[in-house]
Amino acid sequence: MTIVLKLGGSVVTDKDSPETVDDDALSVAVEAIATSGVSDLVVVHGGGSFGHHHAATHGVSTTEGTSDAAGALAIHAAMKRLNDAVVSRLQSRGVPALPVHPLSLAARHDTDEGNGKRSGDAALSLPLDSTETLLGEGFVPVLHGDVVAHAGRGVTVVSGDELVVRLADGLRAERVGLCSTVPGVYDENDAVVDEIRSFDDVAAALGESESTDVTGGMAAKVRALLAMDAPAHVFGPESVGPFLAGESPGTRIDGR
């Protein structure tokens, strides 16, 4: 049973301090993964204070691109540094983690209007041969938010949430978890929503991220997860272990 687990950038880094790993939070997540006994696991992590800081500096987002190679490299290099930290921490606890960098694999192409698409929508192409083979060989692939080639726009950002959707559908994952700094998705009264079946369920409650985030914050996360073929759960760091143990913490998001 393949499980896709995303560690949010706000979990593994201090998003308000450029290129700062949150050692305590990352250690909690790594310990839960190391002691879970789960096989067939794919980990994705967000950009946090590494990728988002540099992307904002260079004006790059999921929709706004750049053809400046130096700027693109600055964003990618920052994400590689964070990925190195996550992979190294996992390996130090005996998890057979290996990096998979989306810049080397993925591409975007704008779609035409029609068939439910809007002008400007971009289709993400991300071959999963290497990731699937790594899984088959007993490794834990670790992907991350990154810049990717975008036809006509240079490079744009691919978010960790987009990667989760592609991985979950392409690998036919049965469980998808997203670890955030909050215990789930909040409603207007700051109570955790048990289940979301459509974006309208929480549209009034979702705002923008308080820190620099070029991928849209919780609203974009919920929209992306609703598009998946599998249900997902959004939960806090303390629930990584329970999720990997088969429990259903936080908010269940299921748009099927």
Buried (B, 14 or more C-beta within 10 A) or exposed (E): EBBBBBBBBBBBBBBEEBBBBBEEBBBBBBBBBBBBEBEBBBBBBBBBBBBBBBBBBBEBBBBBBBEBEEBBBBBBEBBBEBBEBBBEBBBEEEBBBBBBBBBEBBBBEBBEEEEEEEEEEBEBEBEBEEBBEBBEEEBBBBBBBBBBBBEEBBBBBBBBBBBBBBBBBBBEBEBBBBBBEBBBBBBEEEEBBEBBEEBEBBEEBBEEBEBBBBBBBBBBBBBBBBEBEBBBBBBBBEBBBBBBBEEBBBBBBBBE
